[in-house]
Amino acid sequence: MNQNTQNDLGRLILRVALGALVLLHGIAKLRGGMGGIVSMVEAHGMPGFIGYGVLVGEVIGPLMLIAGFHARIGALFVAINMLFAFVLVHMGDLAHLNPQTGGWALELQGMFLFSAIAVALLGPGGYSANGR
């Protein structure tokens, strides 16, 4: 297997894993309704419609990643979504460790954010809907 094939496979694995795992969160929001998200956004002084942006970051972006269709843009949607999640939900946990595991309390959110940034920088690779 040559170096380009390995790079493309690595990017494919990263894209699909990130997309699928974030998409599960988006599906949960679609099933459970958007009321809680909209209320949280309004509680922070922003217009409620901004809460619907979570669907861009947790449904549309992940689908773009999985397909490799403009995956850099999809990754940016996920990264922006995660930044909003950090600010709106998780600011109090930024410096905390999980007492049961010793890991960072926000390791899942951090992994989503930094994986999305990596895909945005690396691109989708050759195994994607519209290529590099």
ZADO-1210 file (C-alpha; in nm, 4 decimals, padded with zeros to 6 digits):
<atoms>
<atom x="00.0000" y="00.0000" z="00.0000" code="MET" pos="1"/>
<atom x="00.1520" y="00.3309" z="-00.1020" code="ASN" pos="2"/>
<atom x="00.1703" y="00.6469" z="00.1084" code="GLN" pos="3"/>
<atom x="-00.1148" y="00.8251" z="-00.0757" code="ASN" pos="4"/>
<atom x="-00.3487" y="00.5292" z="-00.0219" code="THR" pos="5"/>
<atom x="-00.2628" y="00.5196" z="00.3484" code="GLN" pos="6"/>
<atom x="-00.3231" y="00.8944" z="00.3811" code="ASN" pos="7"/>
<atom x="-00.6574" y="00.8660" z="00.2013" code="ASP" pos="8"/>
<atom x="-00.7666" y="00.5739" z="00.4199" code="LEU" pos="9"/>
<atom x="-00.6664" y="00.7594" z="00.7360" code="GLY" pos="10"/>
<atom x="-00.8657" y="01.0631" z="00.6296" code="ARG" pos="11"/>
<atom x="-01.1634" y="00.8446" z="00.5411" code="LEU" pos="12"/>
<atom x="-01.1584" y="00.6789" z="00.8839" code="ILE" pos="13"/>
<atom x="-01.1264" y="01.0142" z="01.0614" code="LEU" pos="14"/>
<atom x="-01.4068" y="01.1723" z="00.8555" code="ARG" pos="15"/>
<atom x="-01.6532" y="00.8861" z="00.8904" code="VAL" pos="16"/>
<atom x="-01.5873" y="00.8307" z="01.2616" code="ALA" pos="17"/>
<atom x="-01.6266" y="01.2006" z="01.3432" code="LEU" pos="18"/>
<atom x="-01.9306" y="01.2381" z="01.1202" code="GLY" pos="19"/>
<atom x="-02.1099" y="00.9304" z="01.2514" code="ALA" pos="20"/>
<atom x="-02.0463" y="01.0069" z="01.6185" code="LEU" pos="21"/>
<atom x="-02.1555" y="01.3710" z="01.5948" code="VAL" pos="22"/>
<atom x="-02.4559" y="01.2759" z="01.3796" code="LEU" pos="23"/>
<atom x="-02.5877" y="01.0585" z="01.6627" code="LEU" pos="24"/>
<atom x="-02.6076" y="01.3725" z="01.8784" code="HIS" pos="25"/>
<atom x="-02.7924" y="01.5535" z="01.6004" code="GLY" pos="26"/>
<atom x="-03.0425" y="01.2703" z="01.5603" code="ILE" pos="27"/>
<atom x="-03.1087" y="01.2819" z="01.9351" code="ALA" pos="28"/>
<atom x="-03.1840" y="01.6532" z="01.9070" code="LYS" pos="29"/>
<atom x="-03.4172" y="01.5953" z="01.6117" code="LEU" pos="30"/>
<atom x="-03.6030" y="01.3289" z="01.8092" code="ARG" pos="31"/>
<atom x="-03.6138" y="01.5191" z="02.1376" code="GLY" pos="32"/>
<atom x="-03.7008" y="01.8595" z="01.9987" code="GLY" pos="33"/>
<atom x="-03.5147" y="02.1863" z="01.9917" code="MET" pos="34"/>
<atom x="-03.6879" y="02.3614" z="02.2837" code="GLY" pos="35"/>
<atom x="-03.4055" y="02.3052" z="02.5317" code="GLY" pos="36"/>
<atom x="-03.1388" y="02.4288" z="02.2925" code="ILE" pos="37"/>
<atom x="-03.3410" y="02.7358" z="02.1932" code="VAL" pos="38"/>
<atom x="-03.4055" y="02.8195" z="02.5610" code="SER" pos="39"/>
<atom x="-03.0368" y="02.7852" z="02.6451" code="MET" pos="40"/>
<atom x="-02.9363" y="03.0165" z="02.3611" code="VAL" pos="41"/>
<atom x="-03.1967" y="03.2733" z="02.4687" code="GLU" pos="42"/>
<atom x="-03.0765" y="03.2491" z="02.8292" code="ALA" pos="43"/>
<atom x="-02.7357" y="03.3632" z="02.7027" code="HIS" pos="44"/>
<atom x="-02.8937" y="03.6720" z="02.5448" code="GLY" pos="45"/>
<atom x="-02.8920" y="03.5514" z="02.1845" code="MET" pos="46"/>
<atom x="-03.1908" y="03.5168" z="01.9522" code="PRO" pos="47"/>
<atom x="-03.3528" y="03.1740" z="01.9824" code="GLY" pos="48"/>
<atom x="-03.3232" y="03.0941" z="01.6120" code="PHE" pos="49"/>
<atom x="-02.9470" y="03.0639" z="01.6588" code="ILE" pos="50"/>
<atom x="-03.0208" y="02.7429" z="01.8511" code="GLY" pos="51"/>
<atom x="-03.1276" y="02.5806" z="01.5268" code="TYR" pos="52"/>
<atom x="-02.7682" y="02.6139" z="01.4107" code="GLY" pos="53"/>
<atom x="-02.7032" y="02.2990" z="01.6116" code="VAL" pos="54"/>
<atom x="-02.8751" y="02.1113" z="01.3292" code="LEU" pos="55"/>
<atom x="-02.6174" y="02.2469" z="01.0857" code="VAL" pos="56"/>
<atom x="-02.3322" y="02.1410" z="01.3140" code="GLY" pos="57"/>
<atom x="-02.4749" y="01.8053" z="01.4222" code="GLU" pos="58"/>
<atom x="-02.6694" y="01.6877" z="01.1150" code="VAL" pos="59"/>
<atom x="-02.5674" y="01.8660" z="00.7949" code="ILE" pos="60"/>
<atom x="-02.1952" y="01.8935" z="00.8761" code="GLY" pos="61"/>
<atom x="-02.1638" y="01.5286" z="00.9805" code="PRO" pos="62"/>
<atom x="-02.3463" y="01.4103" z="00.6668" code="LEU" pos="63"/>
<atom x="-02.1033" y="01.6178" z="00.4595" code="MET" pos="64"/>
<atom x="-01.8135" y="01.4554" z="00.6444" code="LEU" pos="65"/>
<atom x="-01.9423" y="01.1020" z="00.5980" code="ILE" pos="66"/>
<atom x="-01.9955" y="01.1541" z="00.2250" code="ALA" pos="67"/>
<atom x="-01.6802" y="01.3575" z="00.1826" code="GLY" pos="68"/>
<atom x="-01.8892" y="01.6242" z="00.0088" code="PHE" pos="69"/>
<atom x="-01.7241" y="01.9594" z="00.0774" code="HIS" pos="70"/>
<atom x="-01.5918" y="01.7924" z="00.3916" code="ALA" pos="71"/>
<atom x="-01.3757" y="02.0880" z="00.4925" code="ARG" pos="72"/>
<atom x="-01.6897" y="02.3013" z="00.5185" code="ILE" pos="73"/>
<atom x="-01.8733" y="02.0219" z="00.7022" code="GLY" pos="74"/>
<atom x="-01.5811" y="01.9990" z="00.9450" code="ALA" pos="75"/>
<atom x="-01.5975" y="02.3742" z="01.0044" code="LEU" pos="76"/>
<atom x="-01.9697" y="02.3405" z="01.0810" code="PHE" pos="77"/>
<atom x="-01.8875" y="02.0758" z="01.3420" code="VAL" pos="78"/>
<atom x="-01.6005" y="02.2811" z="01.4878" code="ALA" pos="79"/>
<atom x="-01.8165" y="02.5940" z="01.5182" code="ILE" pos="80"/>
<atom x="-02.0922" y="02.3858" z="01.6761" code="ASN" pos="81"/>
<atom x="-01.8457" y="02.2511" z="01.9321" code="MET" pos="82"/>
<atom x="-01.7194" y="02.6004" z="02.0133" code="LEU" pos="83"/>
<atom x="-02.0791" y="02.7042" z="02.0833" code="PHE" pos="84"/>
<atom x="-02.1212" y="02.3926" z="02.2991" code="ALA" pos="85"/>
<atom x="-01.8108" y="02.4834" z="02.5000" code="PHE" pos="86"/>
<atom x="-01.9291" y="02.8412" z="02.5541" code="VAL" pos="87"/>
<atom x="-02.2985" y="02.7726" z="02.6176" code="LEU" pos="88"/>
<atom x="-02.2821" y="02.4452" z="02.8102" code="VAL" pos="89"/>
<atom x="-01.9346" y="02.3457" z="02.9224" code="HIS" pos="90"/>
<atom x="-01.7417" y="02.6556" z="03.0346" code="MET" pos="91"/>
<atom x="-01.7564" y="02.5448" z="03.3967" code="GLY" pos="92"/>
<atom x="-01.5859" y="02.2164" z="03.3107" code="ASP" pos="93"/>
<atom x="-01.2914" y="02.3463" z="03.1068" code="LEU" pos="94"/>
<atom x="-01.0384" y="02.2967" z="03.3862" code="ALA" pos="95"/>
<atom x="-01.1913" y="01.9847" z="03.5429" code="HIS" pos="96"/>
<atom x="-01.0862" y="01.6235" z="03.5324" code="LEU" pos="97"/>
<atom x="-01.3288" y="01.3336" z="03.5444" code="ASN" pos="98"/>
<atom x="-01.2931" y="01.1864" z="03.8956" code="PRO" pos="99"/>
<atom x="-01.3738" y="00.8307" z="03.7804" code="GLN" pos="100"/>
<atom x="-01.1328" y="00.8105" z="03.4874" code="THR" pos="101"/>
<atom x="-00.8829" y="01.0883" z="03.5506" code="GLY" pos="102"/>
<atom x="-00.9360" y="01.2169" z="03.1965" code="GLY" pos="103"/>
<atom x="-01.0431" y="01.5656" z="03.1007" code="TRP" pos="104"/>
<atom x="-01.4108" y="01.6199" z="03.1807" code="ALA" pos="105"/>
<atom x="-01.4609" y="01.7485" z="02.8244" code="LEU" pos="106"/>
<atom x="-01.2583" y="01.4888" z="02.6395" code="GLU" pos="107"/>
<atom x="-01.5449" y="01.3901" z="02.4062" code="LEU" pos="108"/>
<atom x="-01.6194" y="01.7507" z="02.3161" code="GLN" pos="109"/>
<atom x="-01.2485" y="01.8217" z="02.2784" code="GLY" pos="110"/>
<atom x="-01.2007" y="01.5200" z="02.0544" code="MET" pos="111"/>
<atom x="-01.4908" y="01.6329" z="01.8351" code="PHE" pos="112"/>
<atom x="-01.3544" y="01.9880" z="01.8134" code="LEU" pos="113"/>
<atom x="-00.9929" y="01.8971" z="01.7381" code="PHE" pos="114"/>
<atom x="-01.0845" y="01.6158" z="01.4984" code="SER" pos="115"/>
<atom x="-01.3043" y="01.8590" z="01.3065" code="ALA" pos="116"/>
<atom x="-01.0181" y="02.1093" z="01.2908" code="ILE" pos="117"/>
<atom x="-00.7884" y="01.8318" z="01.1647" code="ALA" pos="118"/>
<atom x="-01.0309" y="01.7380" z="00.8843" code="VAL" pos="119"/>
<atom x="-01.0727" y="02.1051" z="00.7929" code="ALA" pos="120"/>
<atom x="-00.6941" y="02.1373" z="00.7625" code="LEU" pos="121"/>
<atom x="-00.6195" y="01.7993" z="00.6017" code="LEU" pos="122"/>
<atom x="-00.9122" y="01.7775" z="00.3627" code="GLY" pos="123"/>
<atom x="-01.1262" y="01.4723" z="00.2926" code="PRO" pos="124"/>
<atom x="-00.8738" y="01.2657" z="00.1003" code="GLY" pos="125"/>
<atom x="-00.9263" y="01.0730" z="-00.2198" code="GLY" pos="126"/>
<atom x="-01.2109" y="00.8548" z="-00.0954" code="TYR" pos="127"/>
<atom x="-01.4686" y="01.1314" z="-00.0949" code="SER" pos="128"/>
<atom x="-01.7599" y="01.2538" z="-00.3042" code="ALA" pos="129"/>
<atom x="-01.5754" y="01.5477" z="-00.4545" code="ASN" pos="130"/>
<atom x="-01.2134" y="01.4530" z="-00.3899" code="GLY" pos="131"/>
<atom x="-00.9548" y="01.6644" z="-00.2265" code="ARG" pos="132"/>
</atoms>
